[in-house]
Amino acid sequence: MMTHLQTEFLGISFDRIDLAETEAWLVGRPTDAPFAFVITPNVDHVVKLDAAPADAEIRNAYAAAALRLCDSRIIAKLARMRGISLPVVPGSDLTAYLVMRIAQAGDRLCLIGGDTAMLDELRALRPDLDILQHVSPWGMLKKPDAMSEAEAFVRDARARFTLLAVAMPQQEILALRVAKAGGAVGIGLCVGASLDFLTGRKARAPLWMRKASLEWLHRLLSEPRRLWRRYLIEGPRIFLLTMRWRKPS
């Protein structure tokens, strides 16, 4: 496995690798290696982490991730203003790469989350994959039995890749618990809503908006009732956090 540099910014040690290097890492990891997981922090994640300083498990999850990839061009631009270079690896792009390019015919793919229709949609995209799904209940982080069932499903699936699509922080905490329990193999990717874009359930922002760091605006206009608070009230706190951040000596 390759080695790579890490840079701390806003309380997260980001791995300084781009999408191509991430793909090489995913391809090169042995399929029977102990379970490890990848997270893609964005503005929403950073703000939520700051709002829960006493939540040790989510912080442990971020610390234990095999890769922490910057999913936000806004975070990358704020980092650049503070003299830090962070490659951007959009989670939606990484999810699409994994499902459509990296996974090979015959590979087992485990999905935690989504609905039964999503399983059919993924199988339509990749009929050559062995795809298993566990549909988790809403708010399973507060339901110990549901979390245990999801952990056991990942362990028993023995999939090359596991897509954890149950939102932050549930998916990261689930990944941590699977890794700590032992017995599971492969790579887990915390994908959030990325599968909605891959399957066509939701339209992703045009490329020009992504390059202009305006993907958040496209999502806000697409789902204003659900996302207005995240983008207009909570998200702007990232600028205050950047002002307060002090580069480690």
C-alpha positions in Angstrom: 0.0 0.0 0.0 1.2 3.5 -0.7 2.0 6.1 1.9 0.8 9.6 1.8 0.9 12.9 3.7 -1.7 14.2 6.0 -2.6 17.8 6.9 -4.6 18.9 9.9 -7.2 21.6 9.2 -10.3 22.4 11.3 -9.7 19.5 13.6 -9.5 16.8 10.9 -6.3 15.2 9.6 -7.0 15.2 5.9 -5.1 12.8 3.6 -3.5 14.7 0.8 -4.3 12.5 -2.1 -6.5 13.2 -5.2 -9.2 11.0 -6.8 -6.8 9.1 -9.0 -4.5 8.3 -6.0 -7.6 7.3 -4.0 -8.7 5.0 -6.8 -5.2 3.4 -6.8 -5.4 2.8 -3.0 -8.8 1.2 -3.3 -7.8 -1.1 -6.2 -4.5 -2.1 -4.5 -5.9 -3.1 -1.1 -6.2 -6.9 -0.7 -9.9 -8.0 -0.8 -9.4 -10.1 2.3 -7.7 -7.4 4.4 -9.4 -6.5 7.7 -12.3 -4.0 7.4 -11.2 -0.4 7.0 -13.2 2.7 6.1 -13.0 5.9 4.1 -14.8 9.2 5.0 -15.2 12.4 3.0 -15.7 15.3 5.3 -17.5 18.4 4.0 -18.7 21.7 5.5 -21.7 20.1 7.2 -19.5 17.4 8.8 -17.0 19.9 10.1 -19.7 22.1 11.6 -21.4 19.1 13.2 -18.1 17.9 14.7 -17.5 21.3 16.2 -21.0 21.3 17.7 -20.5 18.0 19.4 -17.1 18.4 21.2 -18.0 15.8 23.9 -19.1 13.1 21.4 -16.0 10.9 21.7 -17.3 8.1 19.4 -17.7 10.2 16.3 -14.3 11.8 16.9 -12.8 8.4 17.3 -14.5 7.3 14.0 -12.8 10.2 12.2 -9.4 9.4 13.8 -9.7 5.7 12.9 -10.6 6.1 9.3 -8.1 4.7 6.8 -8.6 7.8 4.6 -10.1 11.2 5.3 -10.7 13.0 2.0 -11.8 16.6 1.6 -15.2 16.5 -0.1 -15.6 20.3 -0.2 -14.1 22.9 -2.6 -15.2 25.5 0.0 -13.0 23.8 2.7 -10.2 23.6 0.2 -10.4 27.3 -0.6 -10.5 28.2 3.1 -7.5 26.0 3.7 -5.6 27.7 0.8 -6.3 31.0 2.4 -4.5 29.7 5.5 -1.5 28.4 3.5 -2.7 24.7 3.2 -3.2 22.7 0.0 -6.0 20.2 0.2 -6.9 18.0 -2.9 -10.6 17.8 -3.3 -12.2 14.3 -3.7 -15.9 14.8 -4.1 -17.8 11.9 -2.3 -20.3 11.6 -5.2 -17.5 11.2 -7.7 -15.7 8.7 -5.5 -18.9 6.7 -5.1 -19.5 6.6 -8.8 -15.9 5.6 -9.4 -16.1 2.8 -6.9 -19.4 1.3 -8.2 -18.8 1.9 -12.0 -15.1 1.5 -12.4 -13.3 0.1 -9.4 -15.6 -2.8 -8.5 -14.9 -5.7 -10.9 -17.3 -8.4 -12.2 -18.1 -10.9 -9.5 -17.1 -8.6 -6.6 -19.5 -8.5 -3.7 -20.9 -5.1 -2.8 -22.7 -4.5 0.5 -25.2 -1.7 0.9 -26.3 -0.4 4.3 -29.2 1.9 3.9 -31.4 3.1 1.1 -34.7 1.3 0.2 -35.4 -1.9 -1.6 -35.8 0.0 -4.9 -32.3 1.3 -4.6 -31.0 -2.3 -4.6 -32.8 -2.8 -7.9 -31.3 0.4 -9.3 -27.8 -0.6 -8.4 -28.2 -4.0 -9.8 -29.4 -2.4 -13.1 -26.3 -0.3 -13.2 -24.0 -3.2 -12.4 -25.7 -6.6 -13.0 -22.3 -8.3 -12.9 -21.8 -7.5 -9.2 -23.1 -9.5 -6.2 -24.9 -6.8 -4.3 -26.4 -7.4 -0.9 -28.5 -4.8 1.1 -29.5 -4.2 4.7 -32.2 -1.6 5.0 -31.7 0.2 8.3 -34.4 1.9 10.3 -34.4 5.7 10.6 -32.4 7.0 13.6 -30.7 3.6 14.2 -27.9 5.2 16.2 -30.4 5.4 19.1 -31.5 1.8 18.5 -28.8 -0.5 19.8 -30.4 -3.6 18.3 -30.6 -2.0 14.9 -26.9 -1.0 15.0 -25.9 -4.5 16.1 -27.9 -6.0 13.2 -26.2 -3.6 10.7 -22.7 -4.5 12.2 -23.4 -8.2 11.9 -24.6 -7.8 8.3 -21.4 -6.1 7.2 -19.3 -8.7 9.0 -21.2 -11.6 7.5 -21.4 -10.2 4.0 -17.6 -10.3 3.6 -17.9 -7.9 0.7 -15.0 -6.3 -1.1 -16.7 -2.9 -0.8 -19.4 -1.7 1.7 -21.4 1.4 1.0 -22.7 3.0 4.2 -25.6 5.3 3.2 -27.2 6.2 6.5 -26.0 9.8 6.9 -23.4 11.4 9.1 -22.7 10.6 12.0 -24.5 7.2 11.9 -22.5 5.8 9.0 -19.1 6.8 10.5 -19.9 5.4 13.9 -21.2 2.2 12.3 -18.0 1.9 10.3 -16.0 2.4 13.5 -17.9 -0.3 15.4 -17.5 -2.8 12.5 -13.8 -2.2 12.4 -13.4 -2.5 16.2 -15.5 -5.6 16.4 -13.3 -7.5 14.0 -14.2 -10.3 11.6 -15.2 -8.1 8.7 -13.2 -7.6 5.6 -13.0 -5.1 2.7 -13.4 -1.4 2.5 -16.3 0.7 3.8 -17.1 4.0 2.1 -19.4 6.5 4.0 -21.4 7.7 1.0 -24.2 9.8 2.5 -26.6 10.7 -0.3 -24.2 10.0 -3.1 -26.2 7.0 -4.3 -29.2 9.3 -5.0 -27.0 11.0 -7.7 -25.5 7.8 -9.1 -28.9 6.2 -9.5 -30.5 9.3 -11.0 -32.9 9.9 -8.2 -31.6 13.4 -7.8 -29.9 15.6 -10.3 -26.4 16.7 -9.5 -25.2 20.3 -10.0 -23.9 21.2 -13.5 -20.1 20.9 -13.8 -19.7 24.7 -13.9 -21.4 25.1 -10.6 -19.3 22.4 -9.0 -16.1 24.0 -10.3 -17.3 27.4 -9.0 -18.0 25.9 -5.5 -21.7 26.4 -5.9 -22.9 22.8 -5.7 -24.4 23.7 -2.3 -26.6 26.4 -4.0 -27.9 23.8 -6.5 -28.8 21.4 -3.7 -30.5 24.2 -1.7 -32.6 25.3 -4.7 -33.5 21.6 -5.4 -34.6 20.9 -1.9 -35.1 24.2 0.0 -37.5 22.9 2.7 -35.1 20.1 3.7 -31.7 21.9 3.3 -32.3 25.6 4.0 -31.2 25.4 7.6 -28.0 23.4 6.8 -26.8 25.8 4.1 -28.1 29.2 5.4 -27.9 28.8 9.2 -25.5 26.1 10.1 -23.1 26.0 7.1 -21.8 29.6 7.3 -20.3 28.8 10.7 -17.4 27.3 8.8 -16.0 30.8 8.2 -15.9 31.5 12.0 -14.3 28.1 12.6 -11.6 29.0 10.0 -11.0 32.4 11.6 -10.5 30.7 15.0 -8.3 27.8 13.7 -4.7 27.9 14.6 -2.1 25.9 12.6 -0.4 23.2 14.7 3.1 24.2 15.6 
